[in-house]
């Protein structure tokens, strides 16, 4: 089957062309540690630690300035699809 949802565009941007080719052409399945190693996941934890690590991450995010976070999220999300000039203008 062929991929959908823009995976052929987004995956190379996330993990690089070589890793994207491997995953898409070969259909390799990823486990947490490898997904983290190639940059597809932030981190990988054993099941027993997962909730504690998620709670720690949530607490760290909650300590950030809400207005700054609200402004940063769309900027970062659009960054792969805009030029540097456009991105700099949006940061003002």
Order of alpha helices (4+ residues) and beta strands (2+ residues): alpha-alpha-alpha-alpha-alpha-alpha
